[in-house]
Structure formats: structure tokens, C-alpha cells
């Protein structure tokens, strides 16, 4: 078995919190963009943007160029989060 398709700080953290209804992100820097979104920057330079109201997140690495050699740094767009999900009755 091989490693994850996307292997950088933001992608790994996004994978970790995607199914959580609440989470705490351990990042180097946290910037609140507006009332809807927060941008997290990780030690490897990668970033994750969480849109709280839409329940979606994006992750990317600045070294990604779209070549076959750096597919492990590819972006993740519009990943669904459970932060606004309602509990089952």
C-alpha cells in the first residue's frame, strides 16, 4: 500500500478533521479572513482555508506546479466538512 495521494501539512490536517463536528487545528498561523472563513498556514508552507458557513474547505501547497513529479502536492478543493451537520434523531 502506498502513502496518501496528497501528502503535505494542510492536506493531512484536512483529512483528519473532515468528519469531525468540532475540531482544533494545530497550525503555525491562523488568520480570520471574515465572518465566514479562516486561513491556516502550516510549517511546510501549505495552507488550508475553512469556510464555516458553507461547511467546505480547500487545501494547497505553494510548491505545486501541476507536473507528474509533484502530484503529492496537488490542491484539494471544496472538501465537505461536518461542522454544520445536524445530529441524527
KADA-V975515 format. One line per field, one symbol per residue. phi: phi as a letter, one per 40 degrees, with the letter a starting at -180 (. if undefined). A space follows every 10 residues. Layout:
phi->???
This chain:
phi->.ccccbbadc cccccccdcc caabccbcab bccacbbbbb bbdcgcbbbb ccccgbabba bcccbgbccb ccbccbbgcc bccbccccc
